[in-house]
């Protein structure tokens, strides 16, 4: 057996280089301009009261549970 059988006539791993040269810059550019680095993104965290209000507004919790949790947060 000659080396040509294992490498596909000399072109065995040549296809890897264009893939690497395209993938690495793409990965780096997405890291620089990705969603996590968006300066306009709202980075403030919600308070427990705001989350509770939104859950009540979406009808995820009933009025009684809302009132009970609201009292718990106030104390």
N, C-alpha and C positions, 0 to 999 in steps of 0.2 A: 504494500500500500504506500502510496506517496502522500506527501503533505497536501496535495491538491484535493484529495478526497475529504479531508477534515476541514479545510478552509473554504471550500466552494470555489475553487480555481482562483484563489487569492483575494476573494471579496467577502470572506466569512464575517468579519466584525467591522468592516468599513462603514456599515450603515449606522453604527453606534455614534460615531463622531458628529454627524449632522444633527442627530437627535439631541445629544448633549449640548451642542452649541446653540440649539434653539430652546431647549428646556431650561437651562440655567438662567439665561437673561430673562426669560418669561417669568420664572419663579421669583427672581430678584425684583423685577418691576412690579409684580403683583404685591410683593411684600412692602414696597415703598408706597404704593398708591392704593393699597387694599382698603377694605371697609374699616378695619381697625384703626387706621391712621387718618380718618376723615376729620378735619378740624371743625366741620360744621355739625358733627354728630353730637347729639345731646348726651353729655356724660354724667348728668346729675342722677342721683339715685332717688327712687321714690321712698317716701316715708311709709311706715306701716299703715297709717291712717289713709293715705292716698290709695294704697293697694286695697284696703278694706272697702273704701268707697267705690272703687272700680268694680270689685267683685259683686257688691250689692247692686250696682247699676246694671251689670250684665246678668243679674238674677242667678248668680252662682250660689248665693246664700239667701236665706229667708230673713224677714224683718226682725224676728226674735233673735236669731243668731247674730245679725248685724249689731243690734242694740247691746247684746251681751259682750261681744268682742270690743265694741266701742267703749263700753264701761271699763273693760279690762285694760285697754290701752290708756285710758284717762287716769287710772289709778297708779 
